[in-house]
Amino acid sequence: MFDLIGDRWTSTVLFVIGDGVKRYSDLQRQIPDVTKKMLTQTLRSLENDGLVERTVYPVVPPKTEYRL
């Protein structure tokens, strides 16, 4: 389990998403030190591990939400 949440950003992202459903821009705002690349990599990793659910809505501009 520690392997899943052991890096610097994973635990922070999980903590922020733990408050409820978040959009990508919300995460960027609430974690100001994380780069876009690192946030994207962390979210993809969490999604692949089954810890985060990603929902994409077919609207313009695209709306993506993340939840535990």
CHARMM internal coordinates of N, CA and C (Angstrom, degrees):
IC EDIT
DIST 1 N 1 CA 1.4573
DIST 1 CA 1 C 1.5257
ANGL 1 N 1 CA 1 C 111.02
DIST 1 C 2 N 1.3465
ANGL 1 CA 1 C 2 N 117.49
DIHE 1 N 1 CA 1 C 2 N -39.95
DIST 2 N 2 CA 1.4585
ANGL 1 C 2 N 2 CA 120.12
DIHE 1 CA 1 C 2 N 2 CA -179.32
DIST 2 CA 2 C 1.5189
ANGL 2 N 2 CA 2 C 111.21
DIHE 1 C 2 N 2 CA 2 C -62.44
DIST 2 C 3 N 1.3399
ANGL 2 CA 2 C 3 N 116.96
DIHE 2 N 2 CA 2 C 3 N -29.73
DIST 3 N 3 CA 1.4585
ANGL 2 C 3 N 3 CA 120.37
DIHE 2 CA 2 C 3 N 3 CA 177.56
DIST 3 CA 3 C 1.5314
ANGL 3 N 3 CA 3 C 110.98
DIHE 2 C 3 N 3 CA 3 C -62.08
DIST 3 C 4 N 1.3154
ANGL 3 CA 3 C 4 N 116.94
DIHE 3 N 3 CA 3 C 4 N -31.78
DIST 4 N 4 CA 1.4624
ANGL 3 C 4 N 4 CA 120.95
DIHE 3 CA 3 C 4 N 4 CA -178.69
DIST 4 CA 4 C 1.5220
ANGL 4 N 4 CA 4 C 112.97
DIHE 3 C 4 N 4 CA 4 C -73.67
DIST 4 C 5 N 1.3346
ANGL 4 CA 4 C 5 N 117.25
DIHE 4 N 4 CA 4 C 5 N -33.94
DIST 5 N 5 CA 1.4668
ANGL 4 C 5 N 5 CA 120.08
DIHE 4 CA 4 C 5 N 5 CA -174.80
DIST 5 CA 5 C 1.5225
ANGL 5 N 5 CA 5 C 112.62
DIHE 4 C 5 N 5 CA 5 C -120.18
DIST 5 C 6 N 1.3209
ANGL 5 CA 5 C 6 N 117.97
DIHE 5 N 5 CA 5 C 6 N 18.45
DIST 6 N 6 CA 1.4548
ANGL 5 C 6 N 6 CA 121.33
DIHE 5 CA 5 C 6 N 6 CA -173.76
DIST 6 CA 6 C 1.5116
ANGL 6 N 6 CA 6 C 116.64
DIHE 5 C 6 N 6 CA 6 C -78.80
DIST 6 C 7 N 1.3334
ANGL 6 CA 6 C 7 N 119.82
DIHE 6 N 6 CA 6 C 7 N -18.91
DIST 7 N 7 CA 1.4586
ANGL 6 C 7 N 7 CA 118.15
DIHE 6 CA 6 C 7 N 7 CA -177.09
DIST 7 CA 7 C 1.5248
ANGL 7 N 7 CA 7 C 111.84
DIHE 6 C 7 N 7 CA 7 C -83.16
DIST 7 C 8 N 1.3069
ANGL 7 CA 7 C 8 N 115.01
DIHE 7 N 7 CA 7 C 8 N 173.52
DIST 8 N 8 CA 1.4660
ANGL 7 C 8 N 8 CA 121.49
DIHE 7 CA 7 C 8 N 8 CA -172.68
DIST 8 CA 8 C 1.5251
ANGL 8 N 8 CA 8 C 113.85
DIHE 7 C 8 N 8 CA 8 C -61.37
DIST 8 C 9 N 1.3259
ANGL 8 CA 8 C 9 N 117.77
DIHE 8 N 8 CA 8 C 9 N -43.87
DIST 9 N 9 CA 1.4616
ANGL 8 C 9 N 9 CA 120.35
DIHE 8 CA 8 C 9 N 9 CA -170.88
DIST 9 CA 9 C 1.5181
ANGL 9 N 9 CA 9 C 113.99
DIHE 8 C 9 N 9 CA 9 C -91.23
DIST 9 C 10 N 1.3064
ANGL 9 CA 9 C 10 N 118.42
DIHE 9 N 9 CA 9 C 10 N -25.43
DIST 10 N 10 CA 1.4634
ANGL 9 C 10 N 10 CA 120.77
DIHE 9 CA 9 C 10 N 10 CA -175.58
DIST 10 CA 10 C 1.5221
ANGL 10 N 10 CA 10 C 111.59
DIHE 9 C 10 N 10 CA 10 C -59.96
DIST 10 C 11 N 1.3131
ANGL 10 CA 10 C 11 N 116.94
DIHE 10 N 10 CA 10 C 11 N -48.64
DIST 11 N 11 CA 1.4650
ANGL 10 C 11 N 11 CA 119.42
DIHE 10 CA 10 C 11 N 11 CA -178.39
DIST 11 CA 11 C 1.5259
ANGL 11 N 11 CA 11 C 111.06
DIHE 10 C 11 N 11 CA 11 C -65.12
DIST 11 C 12 N 1.3210
ANGL 11 CA 11 C 12 N 117.30
DIHE 11 N 11 CA 11 C 12 N -36.83
DIST 12 N 12 CA 1.4668
ANGL 11 C 12 N 12 CA 120.64
DIHE 11 CA 11 C 12 N 12 CA 178.68
DIST 12 CA 12 C 1.5236
ANGL 12 N 12 CA 12 C 110.98
DIHE 11 C 12 N 12 CA 12 C -65.89
DIST 12 C 13 N 1.3322
ANGL 12 CA 12 C 13 N 116.62
DIHE 12 N 12 CA 12 C 13 N -45.10
DIST 13 N 13 CA 1.4695
ANGL 12 C 13 N 13 CA 121.05
DIHE 12 CA 12 C 13 N 13 CA 179.40
DIST 13 CA 13 C 1.5254
ANGL 13 N 13 CA 13 C 110.16
DIHE 12 C 13 N 13 CA 13 C -62.52
DIST 13 C 14 N 1.3267
ANGL 13 CA 13 C 14 N 116.90
DIHE 13 N 13 CA 13 C 14 N -44.51
DIST 14 N 14 CA 1.4714
ANGL 13 C 14 N 14 CA 120.27
DIHE 13 CA 13 C 14 N 14 CA 178.66
DIST 14 CA 14 C 1.5170
ANGL 14 N 14 CA 14 C 111.27
DIHE 13 C 14 N 14 CA 14 C -61.13
DIST 14 C 15 N 1.3249
ANGL 14 CA 14 C 15 N 117.03
DIHE 14 N 14 CA 14 C 15 N -40.00
DIST 15 N 15 CA 1.4680
ANGL 14 C 15 N 15 CA 121.25
DIHE 14 CA 14 C 15 N 15 CA 179.25
DIST 15 CA 15 C 1.5296
ANGL 15 N 15 CA 15 C 110.58
DIHE 14 C 15 N 15 CA 15 C -62.12
DIST 15 C 16 N 1.3283
ANGL 15 CA 15 C 16 N 116.80
DIHE 15 N 15 CA 15 C 16 N -44.69
DIST 16 N 16 CA 1.4732
ANGL 15 C 16 N 16 CA 120.55
DIHE 15 CA 15 C 16 N 16 CA -178.39
DIST 16 CA 16 C 1.5229
ANGL 16 N 16 CA 16 C 110.63
DIHE 15 C 16 N 16 CA 16 C -68.43
DIST 16 C 17 N 1.3310
ANGL 16 CA 16 C 17 N 117.64
DIHE 16 N 16 CA 16 C 17 N -43.14
DIST 17 N 17 CA 1.4728
ANGL 16 C 17 N 17 CA 120.39
DIHE 16 CA 16 C 17 N 17 CA 179.39
DIST 17 CA 17 C 1.5322
ANGL 17 N 17 CA 17 C 110.81
DIHE 16 C 17 N 17 CA 17 C -68.27
DIST 17 C 18 N 1.3089
ANGL 17 CA 17 C 18 N 116.91
DIHE 17 N 17 CA 17 C 18 N -24.14
DIST 18 N 18 CA 1.4600
ANGL 17 C 18 N 18 CA 120.92
DIHE 17 CA 17 C 18 N 18 CA 179.11
DIST 18 CA 18 C 1.5201
ANGL 18 N 18 CA 18 C 113.48
DIHE 17 C 18 N 18 CA 18 C -61.28
DIST 18 C 19 N 1.3322
ANGL 18 CA 18 C 19 N 117.02
DIHE 18 N 18 CA 18 C 19 N -20.87
DIST 19 N 19 CA 1.4663
ANGL 18 C 19 N 19 CA 121.27
DIHE 18 CA 18 C 19 N 19 CA 178.36
DIST 19 CA 19 C 1.5189
ANGL 19 N 19 CA 19 C 112.38
DIHE 18 C 19 N 19 CA 19 C -75.03
DIST 19 C 20 N 1.3315
ANGL 19 CA 19 C 20 N 117.00
DIHE 19 N 19 CA 19 C 20 N -13.60
DIST 20 N 20 CA 1.4602
ANGL 19 C 20 N 20 CA 120.86
DIHE 19 CA 19 C 20 N 20 CA -178.93
DIST 20 CA 20 C 1.5064
ANGL 20 N 20 CA 20 C 111.01
DIHE 19 C 20 N 20 CA 20 C 142.83
DIST 20 C 21 N 1.2968
ANGL 20 CA 20 C 21 N 116.10
DIHE 20 N 20 CA 20 C 21 N -173.97
DIST 21 N 21 CA 1.4589
ANGL 20 C 21 N 21 CA 122.24
DIHE 20 CA 20 C 21 N 21 CA -178.70
DIST 21 CA 21 C 1.5330
ANGL 21 N 21 CA 21 C 109.04
DIHE 20 C 21 N 21 CA 21 C -63.60
DIST 21 C 22 N 1.3416
ANGL 21 CA 21 C 22 N 115.68
DIHE 21 N 21 CA 21 C 22 N 133.50
DIST 22 N 22 CA 1.4599
ANGL 21 C 22 N 22 CA 120.70
DIHE 21 CA 21 C 22 N 22 CA -179.03
DIST 22 CA 22 C 1.5236
ANGL 22 N 22 CA 22 C 110.44
DIHE 21 C 22 N 22 CA 22 C -129.90
DIST 22 C 23 N 1.3097
ANGL 22 CA 22 C 23 N 116.17
DIHE 22 N 22 CA 22 C 23 N 143.89
DIST 23 N 23 CA 1.4601
ANGL 22 C 23 N 23 CA 122.04
DIHE 22 CA 22 C 23 N 23 CA 171.05
DIST 23 CA 23 C 1.5186
ANGL 23 N 23 CA 23 C 107.93
DIHE 22 C 23 N 23 CA 23 C -90.15
DIST 23 C 24 N 1.3322
ANGL 23 CA 23 C 24 N 115.49
DIHE 23 N 23 CA 23 C 24 N 162.31
DIST 24 N 24 CA 1.4589
ANGL 23 C 24 N 24 CA 120.69
DIHE 23 CA 23 C 24 N 24 CA -178.40
DIST 24 CA 24 C 1.5340
ANGL 24 N 24 CA 24 C 110.96
DIHE 23 C 24 N 24 CA 24 C -55.67
DIST 24 C 25 N 1.3182
ANGL 24 CA 24 C 25 N 116.92
DIHE 24 N 24 CA 24 C 25 N -44.72
DIST 25 N 25 CA 1.4699
ANGL 24 C 25 N 25 CA 121.01
DIHE 24 CA 24 C 25 N 25 CA -179.31
DIST 25 CA 25 C 1.5313
ANGL 25 N 25 CA 25 C 111.64
DIHE 24 C 25 N 25 CA 25 C -63.75
DIST 25 C 26 N 1.3254
ANGL 25 CA 25 C 26 N 117.24
DIHE 25 N 25 CA 25 C 26 N -33.73
DIST 26 N 26 CA 1.4688
ANGL 25 C 26 N 26 CA 120.85
DIHE 25 CA 25 C 26 N 26 CA 175.98
DIST 26 CA 26 C 1.5272
ANGL 26 N 26 CA 26 C 110.44
DIHE 25 C 26 N 26 CA 26 C -62.83
DIST 26 C 27 N 1.3340
ANGL 26 CA 26 C 27 N 114.94
DIHE 26 N 26 CA 26 C 27 N -43.52
DIST 27 N 27 CA 1.4625
ANGL 26 C 27 N 27 CA 119.46
DIHE 26 CA 26 C 27 N 27 CA 179.73
DIST 27 CA 27 C 1.5239
ANGL 27 N 27 CA 27 C 110.79
DIHE 26 C 27 N 27 CA 27 C -64.02
DIST 27 C 28 N 1.3183
ANGL 27 CA 27 C 28 N 117.15
DIHE 27 N 27 CA 27 C 28 N -42.31
DIST 28 N 28 CA 1.4662
ANGL 27 C 28 N 28 CA 120.51
DIHE 27 CA 27 C 28 N 28 CA 178.00
DIST 28 CA 28 C 1.5250
ANGL 28 N 28 CA 28 C 111.33
DIHE 27 C 28 N 28 CA 28 C -61.23
DIST 28 C 29 N 1.3089
ANGL 28 CA 28 C 29 N 116.75
DIHE 28 N 28 CA 28 C 29 N -41.01
DIST 29 N 29 CA 1.4574
ANGL 28 C 29 N 29 CA 121.48
DIHE 28 CA 28 C 29 N 29 CA -179.97
DIST 29 CA 29 C 1.5300
ANGL 29 N 29 CA 29 C 111.84
DIHE 28 C 29 N 29 CA 29 C -67.27
DIST 29 C 30 N 1.3297
ANGL 29 CA 29 C 30 N 116.82
DIHE 29 N 29 CA 29 C 30 N -40.56
DIST 30 N 30 CA 1.4639
ANGL 29 C 30 N 30 CA 120.61
DIHE 29 CA 29 C 30 N 30 CA -175.57
DIST 30 CA 30 C 1.5244
ANGL 30 N 30 CA 30 C 113.47
DIHE 29 C 30 N 30 CA 30 C -83.06
DIST 30 C 31 N 1.3404
ANGL 30 CA 30 C 31 N 117.17
DIHE 30 N 30 CA 30 C 31 N -15.12
DIST 31 N 31 CA 1.4666
ANGL 30 C 31 N 31 CA 121.68
DIHE 30 CA 30 C 31 N 31 CA 177.06
DIST 31 CA 31 C 1.5322
ANGL 31 N 31 CA 31 C 106.49
DIHE 30 C 31 N 31 CA 31 C -125.50
DIST 31 C 32 N 1.3277
ANGL 31 CA 31 C 32 N 118.36
DIHE 31 N 31 CA 31 C 32 N 76.20
DIST 32 N 32 CA 1.4616
ANGL 31 C 32 N 32 CA 121.02
DIHE 31 CA 31 C 32 N 32 CA -170.98
DIST 32 CA 32 C 1.5359
ANGL 32 N 32 CA 32 C 114.92
DIHE 31 C 32 N 32 CA 32 C -66.41
DIST 32 C 33 N 1.3087
ANGL 32 CA 32 C 33 N 119.43
DIHE 32 N 32 CA 32 C 33 N -23.45
DIST 33 N 33 CA 1.4655
ANGL 32 C 33 N 33 CA 121.54
DIHE 32 CA 32 C 33 N 33 CA -176.64
DIST 33 CA 33 C 1.5243
ANGL 33 N 33 CA 33 C 113.81
DIHE 32 C 33 N 33 CA 33 C -82.65
DIST 33 C 34 N 1.3266
ANGL 33 CA 33 C 34 N 118.18
DIHE 33 N 33 CA 33 C 34 N -13.39
DIST 34 N 34 CA 1.4645
ANGL 33 C 34 N 34 CA 120.69
DIHE 33 CA 33 C 34 N 34 CA -176.87
DIST 34 CA 34 C 1.5339
ANGL 34 N 34 CA 34 C 109.92
DIHE 33 C 34 N 34 CA 34 C -82.76
DIST 34 C 35 N 1.3264
ANGL 34 CA 34 C 35 N 115.84
DIHE 34 N 34 CA 34 C 35 N 138.14
DIST 35 N 35 CA 1.4649
ANGL 34 C 35 N 35 CA 119.74
DIHE 34 CA 34 C 35 N 35 CA 176.64
DIST 35 CA 35 C 1.5330
ANGL 35 N 35 CA 35 C 109.14
DIHE 34 C 35 N 35 CA 35 C -78.91
DIST 35 C 36 N 1.3346
ANGL 35 CA 35 C 36 N 116.68
DIHE 35 N 35 CA 35 C 36 N 161.32
DIST 36 N 36 CA 1.4602
ANGL 35 C 36 N 36 CA 120.56
DIHE 35 CA 35 C 36 N 36 CA 178.33
DIST 36 CA 36 C 1.5249
ANGL 36 N 36 CA 36 C 110.56
DIHE 35 C 36 N 36 CA 36 C -60.60
DIST 36 C 37 N 1.3319
ANGL 36 CA 36 C 37 N 115.97
DIHE 36 N 36 CA 36 C 37 N -41.80
DIST 37 N 37 CA 1.4622
ANGL 36 C 37 N 37 CA 120.83
DIHE 36 CA 36 C 37 N 37 CA -179.38
DIST 37 CA 37 C 1.5297
ANGL 37 N 37 CA 37 C 110.65
DIHE 36 C 37 N 37 CA 37 C -62.13
DIST 37 C 38 N 1.3269
ANGL 37 CA 37 C 38 N 117.63
DIHE 37 N 37 CA 37 C 38 N -45.99
DIST 38 N 38 CA 1.4572
ANGL 37 C 38 N 38 CA 120.88
DIHE 37 CA 37 C 38 N 38 CA -177.97
DIST 38 CA 38 C 1.5271
ANGL 38 N 38 CA 38 C 111.36
DIHE 37 C 38 N 38 CA 38 C -68.26
DIST 38 C 39 N 1.3263
ANGL 38 CA 38 C 39 N 117.44
DIHE 38 N 38 CA 38 C 39 N -38.51
DIST 39 N 39 CA 1.4588
ANGL 38 C 39 N 39 CA 120.86
DIHE 38 CA 38 C 39 N 39 CA 178.19
DIST 39 CA 39 C 1.5264
ANGL 39 N 39 CA 39 C 110.13
DIHE 38 C 39 N 39 CA 39 C -63.93
DIST 39 C 40 N 1.3291
ANGL 39 CA 39 C 40 N 116.95
DIHE 39 N 39 CA 39 C 40 N -43.61
DIST 40 N 40 CA 1.4624
ANGL 39 C 40 N 40 CA 121.01
DIHE 39 CA 39 C 40 N 40 CA 178.81
DIST 40 CA 40 C 1.5225
ANGL 40 N 40 CA 40 C 110.81
DIHE 39 C 40 N 40 CA 40 C -62.87
DIST 40 C 41 N 1.3276
ANGL 40 CA 40 C 41 N 117.31
DIHE 40 N 40 CA 40 C 41 N -45.96
DIST 41 N 41 CA 1.4676
ANGL 40 C 41 N 41 CA 121.14
DIHE 40 CA 40 C 41 N 41 CA 179.06
DIST 41 CA 41 C 1.5221
ANGL 41 N 41 CA 41 C 111.28
DIHE 40 C 41 N 41 CA 41 C -61.23
DIST 41 C 42 N 1.3247
ANGL 41 CA 41 C 42 N 116.51
DIHE 41 N 41 CA 41 C 42 N -42.75
DIST 42 N 42 CA 1.4640
ANGL 41 C 42 N 42 CA 120.87
DIHE 41 CA 41 C 42 N 42 CA -179.60
DIST 42 CA 42 C 1.5196
ANGL 42 N 42 CA 42 C 110.98
DIHE 41 C 42 N 42 CA 42 C -64.68
DIST 42 C 43 N 1.3338
ANGL 42 CA 42 C 43 N 117.55
DIHE 42 N 42 CA 42 C 43 N -44.35
DIST 43 N 43 CA 1.4624
ANGL 42 C 43 N 43 CA 121.26
DIHE 42 CA 42 C 43 N 43 CA 179.31
DIST 43 CA 43 C 1.5253
ANGL 43 N 43 CA 43 C 111.50
DIHE 42 C 43 N 43 CA 43 C -63.92
DIST 43 C 44 N 1.3309
ANGL 43 CA 43 C 44 N 116.92
DIHE 43 N 43 CA 43 C 44 N -41.96
DIST 44 N 44 CA 1.4714
ANGL 43 C 44 N 44 CA 120.21
DIHE 43 CA 43 C 44 N 44 CA 177.79
DIST 44 CA 44 C 1.5229
ANGL 44 N 44 CA 44 C 111.02
DIHE 43 C 44 N 44 CA 44 C -62.92
DIST 44 C 45 N 1.3123
ANGL 44 CA 44 C 45 N 116.73
DIHE 44 N 44 CA 44 C 45 N -42.47
DIST 45 N 45 CA 1.4647
ANGL 44 C 45 N 45 CA 120.84
DIHE 44 CA 44 C 45 N 45 CA 179.37
DIST 45 CA 45 C 1.5333
ANGL 45 N 45 CA 45 C 110.84
DIHE 44 C 45 N 45 CA 45 C -62.77
DIST 45 C 46 N 1.3251
ANGL 45 CA 45 C 46 N 116.28
DIHE 45 N 45 CA 45 C 46 N -44.37
DIST 46 N 46 CA 1.4642
ANGL 45 C 46 N 46 CA 120.60
DIHE 45 CA 45 C 46 N 46 CA 179.58
DIST 46 CA 46 C 1.5270
ANGL 46 N 46 CA 46 C 111.17
DIHE 45 C 46 N 46 CA 46 C -65.23
DIST 46 C 47 N 1.3225
ANGL 46 CA 46 C 47 N 116.56
DIHE 46 N 46 CA 46 C 47 N -36.64
DIST 47 N 47 CA 1.4647
ANGL 46 C 47 N 47 CA 120.54
DIHE 46 CA 46 C 47 N 47 CA 177.64
DIST 47 CA 47 C 1.5305
ANGL 47 N 47 CA 47 C 110.25
DIHE 46 C 47 N 47 CA 47 C -67.18
DIST 47 C 48 N 1.3196
ANGL 47 CA 47 C 48 N 116.81
DIHE 47 N 47 CA 47 C 48 N -44.37
DIST 48 N 48 CA 1.4717
ANGL 47 C 48 N 48 CA 120.90
DIHE 47 CA 47 C 48 N 48 CA 178.85
DIST 48 CA 48 C 1.5251
ANGL 48 N 48 CA 48 C 112.05
DIHE 47 C 48 N 48 CA 48 C -62.78
DIST 48 C 49 N 1.3466
ANGL 48 CA 48 C 49 N 116.88
DIHE 48 N 48 CA 48 C 49 N -33.30
DIST 49 N 49 CA 1.4565
ANGL 48 C 49 N 49 CA 121.72
DIHE 48 CA 48 C 49 N 49 CA 179.55
DIST 49 CA 49 C 1.5242
ANGL 49 N 49 CA 49 C 112.68
DIHE 48 C 49 N 49 CA 49 C -81.96
DIST 49 C 50 N 1.3285
ANGL 49 CA 49 C 50 N 116.52
DIHE 49 N 49 CA 49 C 50 N -6.35
DIST 50 N 50 CA 1.4592
ANGL 49 C 50 N 50 CA 120.52
DIHE 49 CA 49 C 50 N 50 CA 177.70
DIST 50 CA 50 C 1.5167
ANGL 50 N 50 CA 50 C 114.61
DIHE 49 C 50 N 50 CA 50 C 82.93
DIST 50 C 51 N 1.3302
ANGL 50 CA 50 C 51 N 117.77
DIHE 50 N 50 CA 50 C 51 N 14.27
DIST 51 N 51 CA 1.4601
ANGL 50 C 51 N 51 CA 120.70
DIHE 50 CA 50 C 51 N 51 CA -179.28
DIST 51 CA 51 C 1.5273
ANGL 51 N 51 CA 51 C 112.79
DIHE 50 C 51 N 51 CA 51 C -89.99
DIST 51 C 52 N 1.3323
ANGL 51 CA 51 C 52 N 115.51
DIHE 51 N 51 CA 51 C 52 N -24.83
DIST 52 N 52 CA 1.4634
ANGL 51 C 52 N 52 CA 120.74
DIHE 51 CA 51 C 52 N 52 CA -178.31
DIST 52 CA 52 C 1.5214
ANGL 52 N 52 CA 52 C 108.65
DIHE 51 C 52 N 52 CA 52 C -127.77
DIST 52 C 53 N 1.3254
ANGL 52 CA 52 C 53 N 115.51
DIHE 52 N 52 CA 52 C 53 N 139.07
DIST 53 N 53 CA 1.4667
ANGL 52 C 53 N 53 CA 121.61
DIHE 52 CA 52 C 53 N 53 CA 176.15
DIST 53 CA 53 C 1.5234
ANGL 53 N 53 CA 53 C 108.21
DIHE 52 C 53 N 53 CA 53 C -104.28
DIST 53 C 54 N 1.3178
ANGL 53 CA 53 C 54 N 116.23
DIHE 53 N 53 CA 53 C 54 N 131.22
DIST 54 N 54 CA 1.4644
ANGL 53 C 54 N 54 CA 122.45
DIHE 53 CA 53 C 54 N 54 CA -179.11
DIST 54 CA 54 C 1.5239
ANGL 54 N 54 CA 54 C 108.54
DIHE 53 C 54 N 54 CA 54 C -110.35
DIST 54 C 55 N 1.3326
ANGL 54 CA 54 C 55 N 116.05
DIHE 54 N 54 CA 54 C 55 N 128.44
DIST 55 N 55 CA 1.4551
ANGL 54 C 55 N 55 CA 121.68
DIHE 54 CA 54 C 55 N 55 CA 178.34
DIST 55 CA 55 C 1.5221
ANGL 55 N 55 CA 55 C 108.48
DIHE 54 C 55 N 55 CA 55 C -120.80
DIST 55 C 56 N 1.3309
ANGL 55 CA 55 C 56 N 116.27
DIHE 55 N 55 CA 55 C 56 N 124.92
DIST 56 N 56 CA 1.4612
ANGL 55 C 56 N 56 CA 121.74
DIHE 55 CA 55 C 56 N 56 CA 178.77
DIST 56 CA 56 C 1.5217
ANGL 56 N 56 CA 56 C 108.01
DIHE 55 C 56 N 56 CA 56 C -110.61
DIST 56 C 57 N 1.3317
ANGL 56 CA 56 C 57 N 116.27
DIHE 56 N 56 CA 56 C 57 N 127.99
DIST 57 N 57 CA 1.4617
ANGL 56 C 57 N 57 CA 121.80
DIHE 56 CA 56 C 57 N 57 CA 179.41
DIST 57 CA 57 C 1.5236
ANGL 57 N 57 CA 57 C 109.47
DIHE 56 C 57 N 57 CA 57 C -100.31
DIST 57 C 58 N 1.3384
ANGL 57 CA 57 C 58 N 117.56
DIHE 57 N 57 CA 57 C 58 N 137.15
DIST 58 N 58 CA 1.4677
ANGL 57 C 58 N 58 CA 121.37
DIHE 57 CA 57 C 58 N 58 CA -177.05
DIST 58 CA 58 C 1.5344
ANGL 58 N 58 CA 58 C 112.56
DIHE 57 C 58 N 58 CA 58 C -80.70
DIST 58 C 59 N 1.3236
ANGL 58 CA 58 C 59 N 115.21
DIHE 58 N 58 CA 58 C 59 N 67.85
DIST 59 N 59 CA 1.4596
ANGL 58 C 59 N 59 CA 120.61
DIHE 58 CA 58 C 59 N 59 CA 178.25
DIST 59 CA 59 C 1.5267
ANGL 59 N 59 CA 59 C 108.23
DIHE 58 C 59 N 59 CA 59 C -126.59
DIST 59 C 60 N 1.3252
ANGL 59 CA 59 C 60 N 116.32
DIHE 59 N 59 CA 59 C 60 N 166.85
DIST 60 N 60 CA 1.4561
ANGL 59 C 60 N 60 CA 121.35
DIHE 59 CA 59 C 60 N 60 CA 176.16
DIST 60 CA 60 C 1.5131
ANGL 60 N 60 CA 60 C 107.36
DIHE 59 C 60 N 60 CA 60 C -117.20
DIST 60 C 61 N 1.3248
ANGL 60 CA 60 C 61 N 119.63
DIHE 60 N 60 CA 60 C 61 N 123.36
DIST 61 N 61 CA 1.4631
ANGL 60 C 61 N 61 CA 126.95
DIHE 60 CA 60 C 61 N 61 CA -5.04
DIST 61 CA 61 C 1.5177
ANGL 61 N 61 CA 61 C 111.22
DIHE 60 C 61 N 61 CA 61 C -70.80
DIST 61 C 62 N 1.3400
ANGL 61 CA 61 C 62 N 116.87
DIHE 61 N 61 CA 61 C 62 N 159.80
DIST 62 N 62 CA 1.4690
ANGL 61 C 62 N 62 CA 120.30
DIHE 61 CA 61 C 62 N 62 CA -177.58
DIST 62 CA 62 C 1.5359
ANGL 62 N 62 CA 62 C 111.80
DIHE 61 C 62 N 62 CA 62 C -57.69
DIST 62 C 63 N 1.3108
ANGL 62 CA 62 C 63 N 114.37
DIHE 62 N 62 CA 62 C 63 N 140.65
DIST 63 N 63 CA 1.4645
ANGL 62 C 63 N 63 CA 120.46
DIHE 62 CA 62 C 63 N 63 CA 178.39
DIST 63 CA 63 C 1.5262
ANGL 63 N 63 CA 63 C 106.92
DIHE 62 C 63 N 63 CA 63 C -118.09
DIST 63 C 64 N 1.3253
ANGL 63 CA 63 C 64 N 115.81
DIHE 63 N 63 CA 63 C 64 N 123.07
DIST 64 N 64 CA 1.4638
ANGL 63 C 64 N 64 CA 121.83
DIHE 63 CA 63 C 64 N 64 CA -179.67
DIST 64 CA 64 C 1.5196
ANGL 64 N 64 CA 64 C 108.32
DIHE 63 C 64 N 64 CA 64 C -125.15
DIST 64 C 65 N 1.3286
ANGL 64 CA 64 C 65 N 115.86
DIHE 64 N 64 CA 64 C 65 N 132.28
DIST 65 N 65 CA 1.4640
ANGL 64 C 65 N 65 CA 121.56
DIHE 64 CA 64 C 65 N 65 CA 178.51
DIST 65 CA 65 C 1.5187
ANGL 65 N 65 CA 65 C 109.61
DIHE 64 C 65 N 65 CA 65 C -121.75
DIST 65 C 66 N 1.3250
ANGL 65 CA 65 C 66 N 114.38
DIHE 65 N 65 CA 65 C 66 N 148.87
DIST 66 N 66 CA 1.4639
ANGL 65 C 66 N 66 CA 121.91
DIHE 65 CA 65 C 66 N 66 CA 178.25
DIST 66 CA 66 C 1.5195
ANGL 66 N 66 CA 66 C 109.34
DIHE 65 C 66 N 66 CA 66 C -123.80
DIST 66 C 67 N 1.3429
ANGL 66 CA 66 C 67 N 115.04
DIHE 66 N 66 CA 66 C 67 N 139.03
DIST 67 N 67 CA 1.4750
ANGL 66 C 67 N 67 CA 120.16
DIHE 66 CA 66 C 67 N 67 CA 177.54
DIST 67 CA 67 C 1.5182
ANGL 67 N 67 CA 67 C 108.15
DIHE 66 C 67 N 67 CA 67 C -145.80
DIST 67 C 68 N 1.3244
ANGL 67 CA 67 C 68 N 114.75
DIHE 67 N 67 CA 67 C 68 N 157.79
DIST 68 N 68 CA 1.4701
ANGL 67 C 68 N 68 CA 119.27
DIHE 67 CA 67 C 68 N 68 CA 177.33
DIST 68 CA 68 C 1.5052
ANGL 68 N 68 CA 68 C 110.18
DIHE 67 C 68 N 68 CA 68 C -73.15
END
COOR INIT
IC SEED 1 N 1 CA 1 C
IC BUILD
